[in-house]
Amino acid sequence: MSTIEYKLSVTKSFSSAHFLRGYKGRCENLHGHNWKIRVVFYGNKLDNTGMLIDFTDIKKHFDKIISYLDHKFLNETSPFDKINPSAENIASFILEKFKDIETENAKIYEVEVWESKSSSASAINFRHQPK
């Protein structure tokens, strides 16, 4: 096992509207965000090209996820039609979607979701936490 560990990340953004069900405050009203999303992959073994995972593969998959959420009313978009479209739930949703492109060497580790320049939430896959 290598003593070197690698983390790589890709950041993208999208816009959408939502409201929080059962919340008492301004966010119970319909409003929008320009979300910024950062995904982080982790591993300790590079492939024969010297990469943990190809950035191109991450970006292509990211584009599919973003196109599903971009310019949507999240409360009417699955799974947020049943669960609150909070930053935490959005991060968890995206993290689960990135498990589809994990490799033997590269595992999704974290998805961080910013709903503003100063507020973010992360979903972390502790199964693949850096040591």
Sequence and secondary structure as in RCSB ss.txt:
>XXXX:A:sequence
MSTIEYKLSVTKSFSSAHFLRGYKGRCENLHGHNWKIRVVFYGNKLDNTGMLIDFTDIKKHFDKIISYLDHKFLN
ETSPFDKINPSAENIASFILEKFKDIETENAKIYEVEVWESKSSSASAINFRHQPK
>XXXX:A:secstr
  S  EEEEEEEEEEEEE  TT  SGGGS EEEEEEEEEEEEES   TTS SS HHHHHHHHHHHHHHHTTEEGG
GSTTTTTS   HHHHHHHHHHHHGGG  SS EEEEEEEESSSS EEEEE GGG   
